[in-house]
Amino acid sequence: MEMDCTAVLADVWLMLDGECDEATRTRLQEHMDHCSPCIEAYGIEEKIKGLLNRKCGGEHAPEGLRERLKVEIHRCITVTRVESTEG
């Protein structure tokens, strides 16, 4: 099945992050092997991802902030039980 460039470019980040299945990776790679604009866009996205990783990677939120977020998340979760009534 032939992929258009829009679909390929939409999935580039999935491929870069290793989040697509093997069949999708193969289809994307086959398209890019024959489409220089898509391989160029892939290269640009790859460089952006690398730059972001170098500049932002490895940073972690302070433990106090992490704990406050956990408390807020647990506080905001509402479990609703819906019982069916037969009429």
C-alpha positions in Angstrom: 0.0 0.0 0.0 1.4 3.3 -1.1 1.7 6.0 1.7 1.5 9.7 1.0 4.0 12.1 2.4 1.5 13.6 4.9 1.0 10.2 6.5 4.8 9.5 6.6 5.6 12.9 8.2 2.8 12.4 10.7 4.5 9.2 11.9 8.1 10.3 11.8 8.2 11.0 15.6 6.7 7.6 16.3 9.5 6.0 14.2 12.2 8.2 15.9 10.9 7.3 19.3 10.7 3.6 18.5 7.0 3.6 19.1 5.7 2.1 15.9 5.4 -1.6 15.0 7.7 -3.3 12.6 5.2 -3.2 9.7 4.7 0.5 10.0 8.5 1.1 10.4 9.0 -0.9 7.2 6.4 1.0 5.2 7.8 4.4 6.4 11.3 3.3 5.5 10.3 2.0 2.1 8.6 5.3 1.4 11.5 7.4 2.5 13.9 5.3 0.5 12.2 6.7 -2.6 11.1 10.1 -1.5 13.9 12.7 -0.9 11.6 15.4 0.6 10.4 12.9 3.3 14.0 11.7 4.1 15.1 15.3 4.4 12.2 16.0 6.8 13.1 12.9 8.7 16.6 14.1 9.0 15.5 17.5 10.3 13.2 15.9 12.9 16.0 13.5 13.9 18.3 16.5 14.5 15.6 18.3 16.5 15.0 15.3 18.7 18.7 14.9 19.3 19.0 18.6 20.2 16.1 18.4 22.6 17.6 15.3 24.2 21.0 16.9 24.7 19.5 20.1 26.1 16.6 18.7 28.1 17.3 15.0 28.6 18.1 13.6 32.0 16.4 16.4 33.9 14.1 15.3 36.7 11.5 17.2 38.7 12.5 17.8 42.4 11.2 15.1 44.7 8.9 17.6 46.5 7.2 18.6 43.3 6.8 14.9 42.3 5.1 14.1 45.6 2.8 17.1 45.4 1.8 16.1 41.9 1.1 12.5 43.1 -1.1 13.8 45.9 -3.0 16.1 43.5 -3.5 13.4 40.9 -4.9 11.0 43.6 -7.1 13.7 44.9 -8.6 14.5 41.5 -9.4 11.0 40.6 -13.0 10.3 41.0 -14.4 6.9 40.8 -18.0 6.8 39.8 -20.0 3.7 40.2 -23.0 3.4 37.9 -25.6 0.9 38.8 -28.0 -0.3 36.3 -31.7 -0.3 37.3 -34.1 -2.4 35.6 -37.4 -0.7 35.0 
